[in-house]
Amino acid sequence: MLMIFNTMCALFLSVIISFSQVPVCRLMVADTPQEHERGLMNYRSLVGYDGMVFLYKNKAIRHFWNKNTYLELDIYWIDSGRVVGKSYLPPVDKYGVVTVSSPAPVDTVVELLRGRRCLYNNILLSPELESGKGKNTE
């Protein structure tokens, strides 16, 4: 019994340590309808930022497209502090116009440069999440 407890404590500590080594996301903020519409259009690189967070006053199914978007992006769909899904948004110049939608109503969307791993409000956003759920670090 003591061996199982020690193993679980070691596993818990390794998770805490790994989260503490993940940087906090550096995000531009879009919190107005005009900023929501513009998003990361026409950016070819992001200097000093990992992406953009879209904050909404209500929960709804959200639709994002890559019109005039030249960055390769991972989209994290967040509802009340929990990741409910993840989508890939390719650059328009390589794949044409693509639209992705949240799998459920959400109040927050984070666009991260493809492959980035960081913490947003204690939520781990990581390429390893595949298309499903995120992990809250609290």
C-alpha positions as CSV (number, residue, x, y, z in Angstrom):
1,M,0.0,0.0,0.0
2,L,2.8,2.4,0.9
3,M,4.5,1.6,-2.5
4,I,1.4,2.6,-4.4
5,F,1.1,5.8,-2.4
6,N,4.7,6.7,-3.1
7,T,4.3,6.0,-6.8
8,M,1.2,8.2,-7.0
9,C,2.9,11.0,-5.1
10,A,5.9,10.8,-7.5
11,L,3.5,10.9,-10.5
12,F,1.6,13.9,-9.1
13,L,4.9,15.8,-8.4
14,S,6.1,15.1,-12.0
15,V,2.9,16.5,-13.4
16,I,3.2,19.6,-11.2
17,I,6.8,20.1,-12.2
18,S,6.0,19.6,-15.9
19,F,3.2,22.2,-15.7
20,S,5.5,24.7,-13.9
21,Q,7.9,24.4,-16.9
22,V,5.3,25.3,-19.5
23,P,5.3,29.1,-20.3
24,V,2.3,31.3,-20.0
25,C,0.7,32.0,-23.4
26,R,1.5,35.5,-24.7
27,L,-1.7,36.4,-26.5
28,M,-3.1,39.4,-28.3
29,V,-6.7,40.1,-27.1
30,A,-9.8,40.4,-29.3
31,D,-12.8,41.4,-27.2
32,T,-14.8,43.6,-29.6
33,P,-16.8,42.5,-32.6
34,Q,-14.4,44.4,-34.9
35,E,-11.4,42.6,-33.4
36,H,-13.2,39.3,-33.5
37,E,-13.8,39.8,-37.3
38,R,-10.2,40.9,-38.0
39,G,-8.4,38.3,-35.8
40,L,-5.0,37.4,-37.2
41,M,-5.8,38.3,-40.8
42,N,-2.9,39.6,-42.8
43,Y,-0.2,38.5,-40.3
44,R,2.7,36.6,-41.7
45,S,4.5,36.2,-38.4
46,L,3.9,37.0,-34.8
47,V,6.8,38.6,-32.9
48,G,6.5,38.4,-29.1
49,Y,3.2,36.6,-29.2
50,D,2.0,33.0,-29.3
51,G,-1.4,33.9,-30.8
52,M,-4.7,35.6,-30.0
53,V,-7.5,35.0,-27.5
54,F,-11.1,35.8,-28.5
55,L,-13.3,36.7,-25.5
56,Y,-17.1,36.7,-25.9
57,K,-19.8,37.9,-23.6
58,N,-22.1,34.9,-24.4
59,K,-21.7,31.3,-25.2
60,A,-22.4,30.2,-28.8
61,I,-21.2,27.9,-31.5
62,R,-18.3,29.8,-33.1
63,H,-17.1,29.6,-36.7
64,F,-13.5,30.6,-37.7
65,W,-12.1,30.8,-41.2
66,N,-8.7,31.5,-42.6
67,K,-9.6,34.3,-45.1
68,N,-6.4,36.4,-45.5
69,T,-4.7,34.3,-42.7
70,Y,-1.2,33.2,-43.6
71,L,-0.4,31.6,-40.3
72,E,-0.7,27.9,-39.4
73,L,-3.0,27.8,-36.3
74,D,-4.3,25.5,-33.7
75,I,-7.7,26.6,-32.5
76,Y,-8.7,25.8,-28.9
77,W,-12.5,26.0,-28.1
78,I,-13.0,26.9,-24.4
79,D,-16.2,26.9,-22.4
80,S,-16.2,28.3,-18.9
81,G,-12.5,27.5,-18.4
82,R,-12.5,24.0,-20.0
83,V,-11.2,23.1,-23.5
84,V,-14.1,21.4,-25.3
85,G,-12.3,20.8,-28.6
86,K,-9.4,21.7,-30.8
87,S,-9.2,22.4,-34.6
88,Y,-6.5,23.0,-37.1
89,L,-6.7,26.1,-39.3
90,P,-4.3,26.0,-42.2
91,P,-2.8,29.0,-44.0
92,V,-5.1,30.3,-46.9
93,D,-2.3,30.5,-49.4
94,K,-1.5,26.8,-49.1
95,Y,-5.0,25.2,-48.7
96,G,-7.6,27.8,-49.8
97,V,-10.4,29.0,-47.6
98,V,-11.3,26.6,-44.7
99,T,-13.9,27.1,-42.0
100,V,-13.8,25.3,-38.6
101,S,-16.5,25.4,-35.9
102,S,-16.6,24.8,-32.2
103,P,-18.0,21.4,-31.2
104,A,-20.2,23.1,-28.5
105,P,-21.1,26.6,-27.5
106,V,-18.0,28.4,-26.2
107,D,-17.2,31.8,-24.6
108,T,-13.5,31.8,-25.4
109,V,-11.4,30.8,-28.4
110,V,-7.6,30.7,-28.5
111,E,-5.7,30.7,-31.8
112,L,-2.1,29.5,-31.2
113,L,0.7,29.3,-33.7
114,R,0.7,25.6,-34.8
115,G,2.8,23.5,-32.4
116,R,3.0,26.0,-29.5
117,R,2.5,24.7,-26.0
118,C,1.6,27.1,-23.2
119,L,-0.8,27.9,-20.3
120,Y,-3.8,30.1,-20.7
121,N,-5.6,30.8,-17.4
122,N,-4.1,27.6,-15.9
123,I,-5.3,25.6,-18.9
124,L,-2.6,23.6,-20.7
125,L,-2.9,24.3,-24.5
126,S,-0.7,21.7,-26.3
127,P,-0.4,20.0,-29.6
128,E,-0.6,16.7,-27.8
129,L,-4.3,17.4,-27.0
130,E,-5.3,16.2,-30.5
131,S,-8.9,17.2,-31.1
132,G,-10.4,16.5,-27.7
133,K,-10.3,17.9,-24.3
134,G,-7.8,20.1,-22.6
135,K,-6.3,19.7,-19.1
136,N,-6.9,22.3,-16.4
137,T,-3.8,22.6,-14.2
138,E,-5.7,23.7,-11.0
